[in-house]
Amino acid sequence: MPSEAEHPGNLRRLHMIFRGEVQGVGFRWNAKTCAEKLGLTGWVRNEWDGSVTMELQGSNEQIGCFFTLFNKQYARFRISYTIDEKKEMPLVAEESSFKVLFT
């Protein structure tokens, strides 16, 4: 379990791998839009195997709101995804934005 020093307050950082219909459908750009709207930081990137990797940093409330908003936005495409892996990561203190990374 992460220590309070790694995750001060209720801030957390999640590393996630998404699978399914996640490339070529606006997944990364929707993630960026939702993250920026909620003041989250992190990044999202397409992977060569067809998955998408994302790191998301913010409060528990912000992250919960992210998934609510993201799923609402993504539902209009009528496609599905799964989170294949989700793990806690150390916070990145110097991070100030959410970026779409390119492989």
N, C-alpha and C positions, 0 to 999 in steps of 0.2 A: 504494500500500500504506500502511495506517495506520502512523503512527509510534509508538514506544514511549511517548511522552508522551501520545498520544491513547488508547492501550490498555495501561496498565501491567500488568505481570505477564502472566497469560494471560487477563485479562478482555477481553470483547468485547461489542459491541452489534450485533444484527442487525435490520434492517428487512425485513419480508417481506410479500408480498401473496399471499393464499391464494384460490384459485378452486375452484369445484365446488360440492358440497353443503355449504356452510359457514354458511348462515344458517338459523335456525329449528330447529337440531339440537343445541344445547348446545355448539357449538364454542368460543365465548368463555369460557363457564363452565368447561369442561374445561381450557382453556388456563390459566385463572386458578388452578384447583385444582392442576394439575401444577406451575406456576411457583412457587406458594407452598410446595408440598411440598419443592421443591428449592432454595428460597432465592433464586430469580431475581427480578429487577425488570423493569419495563417496562409495557406496556399492549397492549390488543387492542380493536379497534373494527370494527363493521359499516360497510360503505360502501354508498352509494346504488346502485352498479352490481351489487350482489349478492356482491361479494368481501368479504374480511375482511383488515384490515391489522393487523400485530402488530410491536412492537419488544420484543426480548428481550435482557436484559443479565445476564451472569454469566461464569463460567469456561467454557472449552471443554468440560470434563467435565460441568458442570451442563447446558449446552445440549444436549449429546449425550444425556444422560439424559432431558432434557425430551422430546425427540422420541421416544425409546423408550417412555416412559411415556404420552405423549400419543397415540401411534399405537395403543398397547394399549387405552387407554380409548376412543378414537374408533372402533376396529375393531368394537366391539360394536354399533354402529349400522348396520354393513354399507353404508356410504356412502363416497365417495371425495373426495379433494381433490388439488390440485396446488399447488406453490409457484411462482407465476408470476414473482415477482421476489424476489431476496434480495441485500441489499448490506450492507456494513459501515458503521456509523455511529459518530460520536464518542460516547464514554461520557458518561452523565449522572450526575455524581458525587453530586448531592443527592437522587437518587431512592432511595426506601427500600422500595417495595412494587410489586406488580403490580396494575394496575387494569383494569377493564372500562370503557371510555369509551363514551359514547352520542353518536350524531350528531344 
